[in-house]
Amino acid sequence: MDDWLDRLADTLGVARLEEARQTELLDAAREVAHGVERRVTPLAAFLLGRATQARDGDLDSALADLRATIPAA
């Protein structure tokens, strides 16, 4: 998986994901899938990317806001 993700990042002209970021993003995707609805997970990931870009690359802030919208279990 890492090789493909690295090739994708290179092809898209964006920075490669460090392992810690991969884990963080996969955790967030799991939270959306189980806390909201599985089928919206890719759309949430897309919106998370757009929010990160709009915040000059501040993924931590975007992740915090995403998590704030997930209903408590």
PDB file of N, H, CA, C and O in Angstrom:
ATOM      1  N   MET A   1       0.826  -1.183   0.000  1.00  0.00           N
ATOM      2  CA  MET A   1       0.000   0.000   0.000  1.00  0.00           C
ATOM      3  C   MET A   1       0.873   1.251   0.000  1.00  0.00           C
ATOM      4  O   MET A   1       0.565   2.212  -0.706  1.00  0.00           O
ATOM      5  N   ASP A   2       1.946   1.260   0.769  1.00  0.00           N
ATOM      6  H   ASP A   2       2.197   0.480   1.342  1.00  0.00           H
ATOM      7  CA  ASP A   2       2.798   2.438   0.847  1.00  0.00           C
ATOM      8  C   ASP A   2       3.387   2.822  -0.502  1.00  0.00           C
ATOM      9  O   ASP A   2       3.470   4.003  -0.838  1.00  0.00           O
ATOM     10  N   ASP A   3       3.797   1.815  -1.277  1.00  0.00           N
ATOM     11  H   ASP A   3       3.730   0.856  -1.005  1.00  0.00           H
ATOM     12  CA  ASP A   3       4.367   2.107  -2.595  1.00  0.00           C
ATOM     13  C   ASP A   3       3.344   2.783  -3.490  1.00  0.00           C
ATOM     14  O   ASP A   3       3.662   3.746  -4.188  1.00  0.00           O
ATOM     15  N   TRP A   4       2.107   2.277  -3.469  1.00  0.00           N
ATOM     16  H   TRP A   4       1.849   1.495  -2.902  1.00  0.00           H
ATOM     17  CA  TRP A   4       1.069   2.875  -4.303  1.00  0.00           C
ATOM     18  C   TRP A   4       0.757   4.287  -3.842  1.00  0.00           C
ATOM     19  O   TRP A   4       0.607   5.188  -4.667  1.00  0.00           O
ATOM     20  N   LEU A   5       0.658   4.493  -2.543  1.00  0.00           N
ATOM     21  H   LEU A   5       0.780   3.762  -1.872  1.00  0.00           H
ATOM     22  CA  LEU A   5       0.382   5.835  -2.027  1.00  0.00           C
ATOM     23  C   LEU A   5       1.503   6.807  -2.387  1.00  0.00           C
ATOM     24  O   LEU A   5       1.249   7.964  -2.719  1.00  0.00           O
ATOM     25  N   ASP A   6       2.736   6.331  -2.318  1.00  0.00           N
ATOM     26  H   ASP A   6       2.943   5.391  -2.048  1.00  0.00           H
ATOM     27  CA  ASP A   6       3.867   7.181  -2.718  1.00  0.00           C
ATOM     28  C   ASP A   6       3.775   7.538  -4.199  1.00  0.00           C
ATOM     29  O   ASP A   6       3.996   8.689  -4.573  1.00  0.00           O
ATOM     30  N   ARG A   7       3.450   6.557  -5.043  1.00  0.00           N
ATOM     31  H   ARG A   7       3.270   5.621  -4.738  1.00  0.00           H
ATOM     32  CA  ARG A   7       3.311   6.831  -6.488  1.00  0.00           C
ATOM     33  C   ARG A   7       2.165   7.804  -6.738  1.00  0.00           C
ATOM     34  O   ARG A   7       2.279   8.696  -7.578  1.00  0.00           O
ATOM     35  N   LEU A   8       1.061   7.636  -6.014  1.00  0.00           N
ATOM     36  H   LEU A   8       0.967   6.911  -5.332  1.00  0.00           H
ATOM     37  CA  LEU A   8      -0.080   8.536  -6.170  1.00  0.00           C
ATOM     38  C   LEU A   8       0.309   9.953  -5.780  1.00  0.00           C
ATOM     39  O   LEU A   8       0.016  10.900  -6.510  1.00  0.00           O
ATOM     40  N   ALA A   9       0.962  10.106  -4.642  1.00  0.00           N
ATOM     41  H   ALA A   9       1.200   9.337  -4.049  1.00  0.00           H
ATOM     42  CA  ALA A   9       1.381  11.440  -4.195  1.00  0.00           C
ATOM     43  C   ALA A   9       2.302  12.080  -5.231  1.00  0.00           C
ATOM     44  O   ALA A   9       2.157  13.260  -5.548  1.00  0.00           O
ATOM     45  N   ASP A  10       3.247  11.305  -5.757  1.00  0.00           N
ATOM     46  H   ASP A  10       3.365  10.346  -5.499  1.00  0.00           H
ATOM     47  CA  ASP A  10       4.166  11.824  -6.768  1.00  0.00           C
ATOM     48  C   ASP A  10       3.414  12.239  -8.034  1.00  0.00           C
ATOM     49  O   ASP A  10       3.688  13.290  -8.613  1.00  0.00           O
ATOM     50  N   THR A  11       2.476  11.414  -8.449  1.00  0.00           N
ATOM     51  H   THR A  11       2.253  10.561  -7.979  1.00  0.00           H
ATOM     52  CA  THR A  11       1.695  11.700  -9.654  1.00  0.00           C
ATOM     53  C   THR A  11       0.839  12.947  -9.477  1.00  0.00           C
ATOM     54  O   THR A  11       0.698  13.745 -10.403  1.00  0.00           O
ATOM     55  N   LEU A  12       0.267  13.112  -8.290  1.00  0.00           N
ATOM     56  H   LEU A  12       0.381  12.464  -7.537  1.00  0.00           H
ATOM     57  CA  LEU A  12      -0.591  14.264  -8.018  1.00  0.00           C
ATOM     58  C   LEU A  12       0.206  15.524  -7.683  1.00  0.00           C
ATOM     59  O   LEU A  12      -0.344  16.623  -7.614  1.00  0.00           O
ATOM     60  N   GLY A  13       1.503  15.343  -7.478  1.00  0.00           N
ATOM     61  H   GLY A  13       1.949  14.450  -7.534  1.00  0.00           H
ATOM     62  CA  GLY A  13       2.353  16.491  -7.171  1.00  0.00           C
ATOM     63  C   GLY A  13       2.173  17.023  -5.766  1.00  0.00           C
ATOM     64  O   GLY A  13       2.278  18.226  -5.526  1.00  0.00           O
ATOM     65  N   VAL A  14       1.899  16.114  -4.830  1.00  0.00           N
ATOM     66  H   VAL A  14       1.813  15.136  -5.025  1.00  0.00           H
ATOM     67  CA  VAL A  14       1.745  16.500  -3.430  1.00  0.00           C
ATOM     68  C   VAL A  14       2.748  15.729  -2.580  1.00  0.00           C
ATOM     69  O   VAL A  14       3.343  14.752  -3.035  1.00  0.00           O
ATOM     70  N   ALA A  15       2.926  16.181  -1.343  1.00  0.00           N
ATOM     71  H   ALA A  15       2.442  16.974  -0.974  1.00  0.00           H
ATOM     72  CA  ALA A  15       3.860  15.521  -0.441  1.00  0.00           C
ATOM     73  C   ALA A  15       3.383  14.109  -0.100  1.00  0.00           C
ATOM     74  O   ALA A  15       2.187  13.852   0.041  1.00  0.00           O
ATOM     75  N   ARG A  16       4.341  13.218   0.024  1.00  0.00           N
ATOM     76  H   ARG A  16       5.312  13.427  -0.090  1.00  0.00           H
ATOM     77  CA  ARG A  16       4.015  11.857   0.456  1.00  0.00           C
ATOM     78  C   ARG A  16       3.547  11.877   1.909  1.00  0.00           C
ATOM     79  O   ARG A  16       3.934  12.744   2.692  1.00  0.00           O
ATOM     80  N   LEU A  17       2.713  10.909   2.247  1.00  0.00           N
ATOM     81  H   LEU A  17       2.399  10.204   1.611  1.00  0.00           H
ATOM     82  CA  LEU A  17       2.186  10.808   3.611  1.00  0.00           C
ATOM     83  C   LEU A  17       3.149  10.022   4.488  1.00  0.00           C
ATOM     84  O   LEU A  17       3.541   8.904   4.154  1.00  0.00           O
ATOM     85  N   GLU A  18       3.521  10.613   5.601  1.00  0.00           N
ATOM     86  H   GLU A  18       3.202  11.522   5.872  1.00  0.00           H
ATOM     87  CA  GLU A  18       4.317   9.888   6.581  1.00  0.00           C
ATOM     88  C   GLU A  18       3.424   8.843   7.243  1.00  0.00           C
ATOM     89  O   GLU A  18       2.200   8.968   7.245  1.00  0.00           O
ATOM     90  N   GLU A  19       4.053   7.815   7.802  1.00  0.00           N
ATOM     91  H   GLU A  19       5.048   7.714   7.799  1.00  0.00           H
ATOM     92  CA  GLU A  19       3.295   6.723   8.404  1.00  0.00           C
ATOM     93  C   GLU A  19       2.356   7.207   9.508  1.00  0.00           C
ATOM     94  O   GLU A  19       1.231   6.720   9.621  1.00  0.00           O
ATOM     95  N   ALA A  20       2.806   8.152  10.315  1.00  0.00           N
ATOM     96  H   ALA A  20       3.720   8.547  10.223  1.00  0.00           H
ATOM     97  CA  ALA A  20       1.956   8.672  11.395  1.00  0.00           C
ATOM     98  C   ALA A  20       0.717   9.364  10.828  1.00  0.00           C
ATOM     99  O   ALA A  20      -0.376   9.235  11.379  1.00  0.00           O
ATOM    100  N   ARG A  21       0.887  10.092   9.735  1.00  0.00           N
ATOM    101  H   ARG A  21       1.775  10.197   9.287  1.00  0.00           H
ATOM    102  CA  ARG A  21      -0.261  10.766   9.099  1.00  0.00           C
ATOM    103  C   ARG A  21      -1.202   9.742   8.481  1.00  0.00           C
ATOM    104  O   ARG A  21      -2.421   9.901   8.547  1.00  0.00           O
ATOM    105  N   GLN A  22      -0.647   8.692   7.881  1.00  0.00           N
ATOM    106  H   GLN A  22       0.343   8.563   7.827  1.00  0.00           H
ATOM    107  CA  GLN A  22      -1.495   7.637   7.329  1.00  0.00           C
ATOM    108  C   GLN A  22      -2.391   7.057   8.416  1.00  0.00           C
ATOM    109  O   GLN A  22      -3.595   6.894   8.223  1.00  0.00           O
ATOM    110  N   THR A  23      -1.792   6.750   9.553  1.00  0.00           N
ATOM    111  H   THR A  23      -0.814   6.883   9.710  1.00  0.00           H
ATOM    112  CA  THR A  23      -2.549   6.182  10.666  1.00  0.00           C
ATOM    113  C   THR A  23      -3.623   7.152  11.145  1.00  0.00           C
ATOM    114  O   THR A  23      -4.761   6.754  11.396  1.00  0.00           O
ATOM    115  N   GLU A  24      -3.259   8.414  11.269  1.00  0.00           N
ATOM    116  H   GLU A  24      -2.335   8.738  11.065  1.00  0.00           H
ATOM    117  CA  GLU A  24      -4.205   9.436  11.725  1.00  0.00           C
ATOM    118  C   GLU A  24      -5.389   9.566  10.760  1.00  0.00           C
ATOM    119  O   GLU A  24      -6.537   9.670  11.194  1.00  0.00           O
ATOM    120  N   LEU A  25      -5.111   9.560   9.468  1.00  0.00           N
ATOM    121  H   LEU A  25      -4.179   9.476   9.116  1.00  0.00           H
ATOM    122  CA  LEU A  25      -6.176   9.689   8.474  1.00  0.00           C
ATOM    123  C   LEU A  25      -7.051   8.440   8.421  1.00  0.00           C
ATOM    124  O   LEU A  25      -8.269   8.539   8.272  1.00  0.00           O
ATOM    125  N   LEU A  26      -6.439   7.275   8.541  1.00  0.00           N
ATOM    126  H   LEU A  26      -5.450   7.194   8.661  1.00  0.00           H
ATOM    127  CA  LEU A  26      -7.226   6.044   8.561  1.00  0.00           C
ATOM    128  C   LEU A  26      -8.105   5.986   9.808  1.00  0.00           C
ATOM    129  O   LEU A  26      -9.240   5.513   9.747  1.00  0.00           O
ATOM    130  N   ASP A  27      -7.589   6.461  10.929  1.00  0.00           N
ATOM    131  H   ASP A  27      -6.667   6.845  10.979  1.00  0.00           H
ATOM    132  CA  ASP A  27      -8.404   6.519  12.151  1.00  0.00           C
ATOM    133  C   ASP A  27      -9.603   7.451  11.970  1.00  0.00           C
ATOM    134  O   ASP A  27     -10.718   7.129  12.381  1.00  0.00           O
ATOM    135  N   ALA A  28      -9.363   8.600  11.353  1.00  0.00           N
ATOM    136  H   ALA A  28      -8.458   8.862  11.019  1.00  0.00           H
ATOM    137  CA  ALA A  28     -10.456   9.549  11.117  1.00  0.00           C
ATOM    138  C   ALA A  28     -11.495   8.944  10.174  1.00  0.00           C
ATOM    139  O   ALA A  28     -12.696   9.114  10.382  1.00  0.00           O
ATOM    140  N   ALA A  29     -11.039   8.243   9.147  1.00  0.00           N
ATOM    141  H   ALA A  29     -10.063   8.104   8.978  1.00  0.00           H
ATOM    142  CA  ALA A  29     -11.967   7.590   8.212  1.00  0.00           C
ATOM    143  C   ALA A  29     -12.802   6.546   8.940  1.00  0.00           C
ATOM    144  O   ALA A  29     -14.004   6.431   8.698  1.00  0.00           O
ATOM    145  N   ARG A  30     -12.176   5.788   9.826  1.00  0.00           N
ATOM    146  H   ARG A  30     -11.200   5.882  10.023  1.00  0.00           H
ATOM    147  CA  ARG A  30     -12.907   4.792  10.603  1.00  0.00           C
ATOM    148  C   ARG A  30     -13.961   5.462  11.488  1.00  0.00           C
ATOM    149  O   ARG A  30     -15.081   4.966  11.612  1.00  0.00           O
ATOM    150  N   GLU A  31     -13.600   6.578  12.094  1.00  0.00           N
ATOM    151  H   GLU A  31     -12.690   6.980  11.993  1.00  0.00           H
ATOM    152  CA  GLU A  31     -14.539   7.302  12.955  1.00  0.00           C
ATOM    153  C   GLU A  31     -15.752   7.779  12.163  1.00  0.00           C
ATOM    154  O   GLU A  31     -16.882   7.706  12.645  1.00  0.00           O
ATOM    155  N   VAL A  32     -15.518   8.266  10.953  1.00  0.00           N
ATOM    156  H   VAL A  32     -14.600   8.326  10.561  1.00  0.00           H
ATOM    157  CA  VAL A  32     -16.631   8.698  10.104  1.00  0.00           C
ATOM    158  C   VAL A  32     -17.482   7.494   9.713  1.00  0.00           C
ATOM    159  O   VAL A  32     -18.710   7.540   9.799  1.00  0.00           O
ATOM    160  N   ALA A  33     -16.827   6.417   9.283  1.00  0.00           N
ATOM    161  H   ALA A  33     -15.830   6.379   9.213  1.00  0.00           H
ATOM    162  CA  ALA A  33     -17.556   5.228   8.831  1.00  0.00           C
ATOM    163  C   ALA A  33     -18.441   4.649   9.925  1.00  0.00           C
ATOM    164  O   ALA A  33     -19.565   4.225   9.658  1.00  0.00           O
ATOM    165  N   HIS A  34     -17.941   4.630  11.146  1.00  0.00           N
ATOM    166  H   HIS A  34     -17.028   4.975  11.363  1.00  0.00           H
ATOM    167  CA  HIS A  34     -18.703   4.016  12.243  1.00  0.00           C
ATOM    168  C   HIS A  34     -19.581   5.008  12.985  1.00  0.00           C
ATOM    169  O   HIS A  34     -20.592   4.622  13.571  1.00  0.00           O
ATOM    170  N   GLY A  35     -19.207   6.287  12.968  1.00  0.00           N
ATOM    171  H   GLY A  35     -18.386   6.601  12.492  1.00  0.00           H
ATOM    172  CA  GLY A  35     -19.966   7.277  13.718  1.00  0.00           C
ATOM    173  C   GLY A  35     -21.009   8.016  12.908  1.00  0.00           C
ATOM    174  O   GLY A  35     -21.948   8.587  13.462  1.00  0.00           O
ATOM    175  N   VAL A  36     -20.841   8.006  11.589  1.00  0.00           N
ATOM    176  H   VAL A  36     -20.078   7.543  11.139  1.00  0.00           H
ATOM    177  CA  VAL A  36     -21.794   8.709  10.722  1.00  0.00           C
ATOM    178  C   VAL A  36     -22.411   7.681   9.785  1.00  0.00           C
ATOM    179  O   VAL A  36     -23.501   7.170  10.041  1.00  0.00           O
ATOM    180  N   GLU A  37     -21.712   7.385   8.707  1.00  0.00           N
ATOM    181  H   GLU A  37     -20.826   7.800   8.499  1.00  0.00           H
ATOM    182  CA  GLU A  37     -22.173   6.375   7.756  1.00  0.00           C
ATOM    183  C   GLU A  37     -21.004   6.000   6.861  1.00  0.00           C
ATOM    184  O   GLU A  37     -20.273   6.866   6.381  1.00  0.00           O
ATOM    185  N   ARG A  38     -20.837   4.715   6.644  1.00  0.00           N
ATOM    186  H   ARG A  38     -21.431   4.012   7.034  1.00  0.00           H
ATOM    187  CA  ARG A  38     -19.706   4.201   5.869  1.00  0.00           C
ATOM    188  C   ARG A  38     -19.623   4.826   4.476  1.00  0.00           C
ATOM    189  O   ARG A  38     -18.534   5.177   4.023  1.00  0.00           O
ATOM    190  N   ARG A  39     -20.747   4.965   3.804  1.00  0.00           N
ATOM    191  H   ARG A  39     -21.632   4.680   4.172  1.00  0.00           H
ATOM    192  CA  ARG A  39     -20.716   5.423   2.409  1.00  0.00           C
ATOM    193  C   ARG A  39     -20.290   6.882   2.242  1.00  0.00           C
ATOM    194  O   ARG A  39     -19.919   7.290   1.142  1.00  0.00           O
ATOM    195  N   VAL A  40     -20.336   7.665   3.307  1.00  0.00           N
ATOM    196  H   VAL A  40     -20.638   7.333   4.201  1.00  0.00           H
ATOM    197  CA  VAL A  40     -19.910   9.064   3.199  1.00  0.00           C
ATOM    198  C   VAL A  40     -18.429   9.256   3.501  1.00  0.00           C
ATOM    199  O   VAL A  40     -17.913  10.367   3.379  1.00  0.00           O
ATOM    200  N   THR A  41     -17.742   8.193   3.892  1.00  0.00           N
ATOM    201  H   THR A  41     -18.161   7.291   3.992  1.00  0.00           H
ATOM    202  CA  THR A  41     -16.333   8.297   4.271  1.00  0.00           C
ATOM    203  C   THR A  41     -15.461   8.884   3.157  1.00  0.00           C
ATOM    204  O   THR A  41     -14.667   9.782   3.437  1.00  0.00           O
ATOM    205  N   PRO A  42     -15.573   8.417   1.907  1.00  0.00           N
ATOM    206  CA  PRO A  42     -14.737   9.029   0.860  1.00  0.00           C
ATOM    207  C   PRO A  42     -15.061  10.504   0.641  1.00  0.00           C
ATOM    208  O   PRO A  42     -14.163  11.297   0.358  1.00  0.00           O
ATOM    209  N   LEU A  43     -16.312  10.875   0.767  1.00  0.00           N
ATOM    210  H   LEU A  43     -17.042  10.232   0.997  1.00  0.00           H
ATOM    211  CA  LEU A  43     -16.702  12.273   0.596  1.00  0.00           C
ATOM    212  C   LEU A  43     -16.169  13.126   1.742  1.00  0.00           C
ATOM    213  O   LEU A  43     -15.735  14.259   1.530  1.00  0.00           O
ATOM    214  N   ALA A  44     -16.203  12.579   2.956  1.00  0.00           N
ATOM    215  H   ALA A  44     -16.555  11.659   3.128  1.00  0.00           H
ATOM    216  CA  ALA A  44     -15.641  13.291   4.106  1.00  0.00           C
ATOM    217  C   ALA A  44     -14.140  13.475   3.926  1.00  0.00           C
ATOM    218  O   ALA A  44     -13.595  14.524   4.268  1.00  0.00           O
ATOM    219  N   ALA A  45     -13.468  12.455   3.387  1.00  0.00           N
ATOM    220  H   ALA A  45     -13.911  11.603   3.109  1.00  0.00           H
ATOM    221  CA  ALA A  45     -12.025  12.558   3.139  1.00  0.00           C
ATOM    222  C   ALA A  45     -11.731  13.647   2.105  1.00  0.00           C
ATOM    223  O   ALA A  45     -10.761  14.393   2.242  1.00  0.00           O
ATOM    224  N   PHE A  46     -12.557  13.734   1.090  1.00  0.00           N
ATOM    225  H   PHE A  46     -13.345  13.128   0.978  1.00  0.00           H
ATOM    226  CA  PHE A  46     -12.393  14.776   0.078  1.00  0.00           C
ATOM    227  C   PHE A  46     -12.561  16.163   0.705  1.00  0.00           C
ATOM    228  O   PHE A  46     -11.752  17.060   0.469  1.00  0.00           O
ATOM    229  N   LEU A  47     -13.614  16.329   1.504  1.00  0.00           N
ATOM    230  H   LEU A  47     -14.271  15.600   1.696  1.00  0.00           H
ATOM    231  CA  LEU A  47     -13.855  17.613   2.165  1.00  0.00           C
ATOM    232  C   LEU A  47     -12.741  17.945   3.157  1.00  0.00           C
ATOM    233  O   LEU A  47     -12.358  19.106   3.300  1.00  0.00           O
ATOM    234  N   LEU A  48     -12.226  16.928   3.836  1.00  0.00           N
ATOM    235  H   LEU A  48     -12.537  15.985   3.719  1.00  0.00           H
ATOM    236  CA  LEU A  48     -11.104  17.132   4.749  1.00  0.00           C
ATOM    237  C   LEU A  48      -9.888  17.658   3.989  1.00  0.00           C
ATOM    238  O   LEU A  48      -9.195  18.557   4.464  1.00  0.00           O
ATOM    239  N   GLY A  49      -9.636  17.102   2.822  1.00  0.00           N
ATOM    240  H   GLY A  49     -10.199  16.371   2.437  1.00  0.00           H
ATOM    241  CA  GLY A  49      -8.530  17.585   1.989  1.00  0.00           C
ATOM    242  C   GLY A  49      -8.726  19.020   1.546  1.00  0.00           C
ATOM    243  O   GLY A  49      -7.788  19.817   1.569  1.00  0.00           O
ATOM    244  N   ARG A  50      -9.937  19.350   1.145  1.00  0.00           N
ATOM    245  H   ARG A  50     -10.699  18.702   1.127  1.00  0.00           H
ATOM    246  CA  ARG A  50     -10.219  20.729   0.733  1.00  0.00           C
ATOM    247  C   ARG A  50     -10.064  21.694   1.900  1.00  0.00           C
ATOM    248  O   ARG A  50      -9.522  22.788   1.741  1.00  0.00           O
ATOM    249  N   ALA A  51     -10.541  21.285   3.071  1.00  0.00           N
ATOM    250  H   ALA A  51     -10.981  20.396   3.200  1.00  0.00           H
ATOM    251  CA  ALA A  51     -10.417  22.139   4.257  1.00  0.00           C
ATOM    252  C   ALA A  51      -8.949  22.328   4.622  1.00  0.00           C
ATOM    253  O   ALA A  51      -8.540  23.427   4.999  1.00  0.00           O
ATOM    254  N   THR A  52      -8.167  21.279   4.515  1.00  0.00           N
ATOM    255  H   THR A  52      -8.499  20.387   4.209  1.00  0.00           H
ATOM    256  CA  THR A  52      -6.737  21.371   4.817  1.00  0.00           C
ATOM    257  C   THR A  52      -6.056  22.338   3.859  1.00  0.00           C
ATOM    258  O   THR A  52      -5.228  23.149   4.273  1.00  0.00           O
ATOM    259  N   GLN A  53      -6.399  22.254   2.598  1.00  0.00           N
ATOM    260  H   GLN A  53      -7.072  21.595   2.262  1.00  0.00           H
ATOM    261  CA  GLN A  53      -5.831  23.172   1.603  1.00  0.00           C
ATOM    262  C   GLN A  53      -6.241  24.612   1.907  1.00  0.00           C
ATOM    263  O   GLN A  53      -5.415  25.523   1.841  1.00  0.00           O
ATOM    264  N   ALA A  54      -7.515  24.815   2.239  1.00  0.00           N
ATOM    265  H   ALA A  54      -8.185  24.075   2.292  1.00  0.00           H
ATOM    266  CA  ALA A  54      -8.009  26.163   2.519  1.00  0.00           C
ATOM    267  C   ALA A  54      -7.367  26.754   3.767  1.00  0.00           C
ATOM    268  O   ALA A  54      -7.324  27.972   3.937  1.00  0.00           O
ATOM    269  N   ARG A  55      -6.870  25.882   4.639  1.00  0.00           N
ATOM    270  H   ARG A  55      -6.906  24.892   4.501  1.00  0.00           H
ATOM    271  CA  ARG A  55      -6.235  26.328   5.884  1.00  0.00           C
ATOM    272  C   ARG A  55      -4.711  26.310   5.754  1.00  0.00           C
ATOM    273  O   ARG A  55      -3.998  26.149   6.744  1.00  0.00           O
ATOM    274  N   ASP A  56      -4.233  26.473   4.557  1.00  0.00           N
ATOM    275  H   ASP A  56      -4.812  26.604   3.752  1.00  0.00           H
ATOM    276  CA  ASP A  56      -2.794  26.502   4.298  1.00  0.00           C
ATOM    277  C   ASP A  56      -2.072  25.272   4.826  1.00  0.00           C
ATOM    278  O   ASP A  56      -0.972  25.373   5.369  1.00  0.00           O
ATOM    279  N   GLY A  57      -2.692  24.117   4.666  1.00  0.00           N
ATOM    280  H   GLY A  57      -3.586  24.035   4.225  1.00  0.00           H
ATOM    281  CA  GLY A  57      -2.056  22.861   5.032  1.00  0.00           C
ATOM    282  C   GLY A  57      -2.235  22.437   6.471  1.00  0.00           C
ATOM    283  O   GLY A  57      -1.574  21.498   6.916  1.00  0.00           O
ATOM    284  N   ASP A  58      -3.101  23.092   7.210  1.00  0.00           N
ATOM    285  H   ASP A  58      -3.638  23.855   6.848  1.00  0.00           H
ATOM    286  CA  ASP A  58      -3.298  22.768   8.620  1.00  0.00           C
ATOM    287  C   ASP A  58      -4.249  21.579   8.771  1.00  0.00           C
ATOM    288  O   ASP A  58      -5.441  21.741   9.030  1.00  0.00           O
ATOM    289  N   LEU A  59      -3.692  20.395   8.603  1.00  0.00           N
ATOM    290  H   LEU A  59      -2.724  20.263   8.393  1.00  0.00           H
ATOM    291  CA  LEU A  59      -4.483  19.171   8.715  1.00  0.00           C
ATOM    292  C   LEU A  59      -4.992  18.951  10.134  1.00  0.00           C
ATOM    293  O   LEU A  59      -6.111  18.475  10.321  1.00  0.00           O
ATOM    294  N   ASP A  60      -4.197  19.286  11.119  1.00  0.00           N
ATOM    295  H   ASP A  60      -3.287  19.673  10.967  1.00  0.00           H
ATOM    296  CA  ASP A  60      -4.611  19.074  12.511  1.00  0.00           C
ATOM    297  C   ASP A  60      -5.895  19.827  12.836  1.00  0.00           C
ATOM    298  O   ASP A  60      -6.790  19.281  13.481  1.00  0.00           O
ATOM    299  N   SER A  61      -5.987  21.067  12.397  1.00  0.00           N
ATOM    300  H   SER A  61      -5.259  21.510  11.873  1.00  0.00           H
ATOM    301  CA  SER A  61      -7.184  21.865  12.631  1.00  0.00           C
ATOM    302  C   SER A  61      -8.389  21.274  11.894  1.00  0.00           C
ATOM    303  O   SER A  61      -9.487  21.198  12.445  1.00  0.00           O
ATOM    304  N   ALA A  62      -8.172  20.859  10.649  1.00  0.00           N
ATOM    305  H   ALA A  62      -7.280  20.920  10.201  1.00  0.00           H
ATOM    306  CA  ALA A  62      -9.265  20.274   9.871  1.00  0.00           C
ATOM    307  C   ALA A  62      -9.738  18.967  10.493  1.00  0.00           C
ATOM    308  O   ALA A  62     -10.940  18.705  10.541  1.00  0.00           O
ATOM    309  N   LEU A  63      -8.796  18.136  10.973  1.00  0.00           N
ATOM    310  H   LEU A  63      -7.820  18.349  10.933  1.00  0.00           H
ATOM    311  CA  LEU A  63      -9.172  16.883  11.632  1.00  0.00           C
ATOM    312  C   LEU A  63      -9.970  17.152  12.904  1.00  0.00           C
ATOM    313  O   LEU A  63     -10.952  16.464  13.183  1.00  0.00           O
ATOM    314  N   ALA A  64      -9.554  18.142  13.666  1.00  0.00           N
ATOM    315  H   ALA A  64      -8.757  18.701  13.441  1.00  0.00           H
ATOM    316  CA  ALA A  64     -10.280  18.483  14.897  1.00  0.00           C
ATOM    317  C   ALA A  64     -11.711  18.890  14.584  1.00  0.00           C
ATOM    318  O   ALA A  64     -12.644  18.478  15.273  1.00  0.00           O
ATOM    319  N   ASP A  65     -11.883  19.697  13.548  1.00  0.00           N
ATOM    320  H   ASP A  65     -11.126  20.032  12.988  1.00  0.00           H
ATOM    321  CA  ASP A  65     -13.239  20.122  13.175  1.00  0.00           C
ATOM    322  C   ASP A  65     -14.053  18.956  12.642  1.00  0.00           C
ATOM    323  O   ASP A  65     -15.245  18.854  12.933  1.00  0.00           O
ATOM    324  N   LEU A  66     -13.432  18.071  11.863  1.00  0.00           N
ATOM    325  H   LEU A  66     -12.464  18.154  11.627  1.00  0.00           H
ATOM    326  CA  LEU A  66     -14.143  16.888  11.370  1.00  0.00           C
ATOM    327  C   LEU A  66     -14.623  16.059  12.547  1.00  0.00           C
ATOM    328  O   LEU A  66     -15.785  15.657  12.594  1.00  0.00           O
ATOM    329  N   ARG A  67     -13.743  15.802  13.491  1.00  0.00           N
ATOM    330  H   ARG A  67     -12.799  16.128  13.453  1.00  0.00           H
ATOM    331  CA  ARG A  67     -14.105  14.977  14.649  1.00  0.00           C
ATOM    332  C   ARG A  67     -15.200  15.629  15.480  1.00  0.00           C
ATOM    333  O   ARG A  67     -16.013  14.932  16.085  1.00  0.00           O
ATOM    334  N   ALA A  68     -15.231  16.942  15.518  1.00  0.00           N
ATOM    335  H   ALA A  68     -14.570  17.509  15.027  1.00  0.00           H
ATOM    336  CA  ALA A  68     -16.259  17.650  16.294  1.00  0.00           C
ATOM    337  C   ALA A  68     -17.648  17.450  15.716  1.00  0.00           C
ATOM    338  O   ALA A  68     -18.640  17.639  16.420  1.00  0.00           O
ATOM    339  N   THR A  69     -17.741  17.070  14.440  1.00  0.00           N
ATOM    340  H   THR A  69     -16.935  16.916  13.868  1.00  0.00           H
ATOM    341  CA  THR A  69     -19.044  16.882  13.819  1.00  0.00           C
ATOM    342  C   THR A  69     -19.562  15.448  13.954  1.00  0.00           C
ATOM    343  O   THR A  69     -20.727  15.186  13.657  1.00  0.00           O
ATOM    344  N   ILE A  70     -18.715  14.522  14.395  1.00  0.00           N
ATOM    345  H   ILE A  70     -17.768  14.734  14.636  1.00  0.00           H
ATOM    346  CA  ILE A  70     -19.129  13.130  14.506  1.00  0.00           C
ATOM    347  C   ILE A  70     -19.917  12.943  15.805  1.00  0.00           C
ATOM    348  O   ILE A  70     -19.428  13.273  16.885  1.00  0.00           O
ATOM    349  N   PRO A  71     -21.134  12.416  15.693  1.00  0.00           N
ATOM    350  CA  PRO A  71     -21.953  12.225  16.911  1.00  0.00           C
ATOM    351  C   PRO A  71     -21.257  11.325  17.920  1.00  0.00           C
ATOM    352  O   PRO A  71     -20.567  10.372  17.556  1.00  0.00           O
ATOM    353  N   ALA A  72     -21.449  11.646  19.197  1.00  0.00           N
ATOM    354  H   ALA A  72     -22.009  12.420  19.493  1.00  0.00           H
ATOM    355  CA  ALA A  72     -20.882  10.819  20.272  1.00  0.00           C
ATOM    356  C   ALA A  72     -21.547   9.455  20.259  1.00  0.00           C
ATOM    357  O   ALA A  72     -22.742   9.330  19.989  1.00  0.00           O
ATOM    358  N   ALA A  73     -20.756   8.440  20.555  1.00  0.00           N
ATOM    359  H   ALA A  73     -19.786   8.542  20.774  1.00  0.00           H
ATOM    360  CA  ALA A  73     -21.291   7.064  20.546  1.00  0.00           C
ATOM    361  C   ALA A  73     -22.144   6.789  21.756  1.00  0.00           C
ATOM    362  O   ALA A  73     -22.668   5.685  21.904  1.00  0.00           O
TER     363      ALA A  73
END
